[in-house]
Amino acid sequence: MSAAFLAGLTAGYGVALPMGAIGVLIAGLSARISLRVGAAAGLGAATADGVFAAIAVVGGAAVAGVIAPIAAPLRWVAAVVLLVIAVLTARAAFRPPGVAAVDRRPATPWRAYLGVLGLTLLNPATVVYFAALVLGRGGEGGGMWFVLGVVLASASWQLVIAGGGSLVGRRLTGRRGRAVTALVSSVVIAYLAMRLLLPS
């Protein structure tokens, strides 16, 4: 049990620690909206990591083989979604005070959770990563403990990112500060989206 849990923790941090587009999105939501919304988005990413870890534990090599042929189209979909998010974020930076966004629904924790969960699920490389780790462990027992370790590691790191975004947001609460964080966030998200399209 403890070896599988520790392996899951290590794998979870391994996949969550690199700051990519999802991390930037989570930090940006915390900075611009609230810690609750950013934390919910982070938990969406952690849930996706848990789903991928569970799929890897159950399916192993078979899952990796099925996902490989559709990895490129899913990368394109993820890049397009991220570019749309980048454009909408940049547009919000230039919106005059008092002008509502096209989407008048408030950003809620539930919407942030589901949005980031869906976006994170578009990255099939994560399940291949977990499948390789599970197979590398030689099919040892403790699959549930492995998945729990992945979820806890990912969730803890995503919440650190959300907290960091919230701290930045408190320092930049004025209209100009929010505009700058929105622009920086949109540029970084667009850059990372374009990197998804480059060959590895």
Phi, psi and omega in degrees: 000307185293325179294318179294319180296315178296322176297320177294318177300314181297315180296320180297315177293325180299323181273332186271328187297319180299127183280108178245198183299322181294317178298318178297319179298316180297313179298319180295320178297318178295318182292319186270331187246288178188161177297322180300316180292316179296319179295319178297319177298317178299320178291332173297316178296318180295323177298316178299318177299320177295320177298314179297320179296319179295318177298318180295320180294318183282318188259333178054231185296326181300318180294316180300321179293324179288322185284328185309315182292336182257005182298316182296312178299323178293324176298320178296316178299314179299319180297318179296315179299316179296321178295321176298316178299318180299316180296315180296322178294317179295319179299321179297330180293331183262359181288128178296155179301139177087351178267125184283153175288166177300317177272104186275357178288135180291149175286114181251160176303320182296315178295320179295317179302308183294321180296313181287326174302310180298317181294320180292328179292347177281000181254087184289347180299332181296317181292326177295318177302310181293322179298318179298319180293318180296315179294325178295334177281358176075027177069024177303158178290186176086028181304319180296321180291324176299311181298317179299318177299317178300312183297315181295319179295312181298313181299318182296320180289319179297324178290327174297316178298315179297318178298318177297318177297322179294319178298317177297318180299323178294327180284335184241058186276343180287171181301316181293317179298317178296320179297317180296314180295323178295317180294314179299315179300315182293322179295315180295317179297318179297317179300313181292327176296317179294325178296331177299333185272349180279145178296143182287000000 
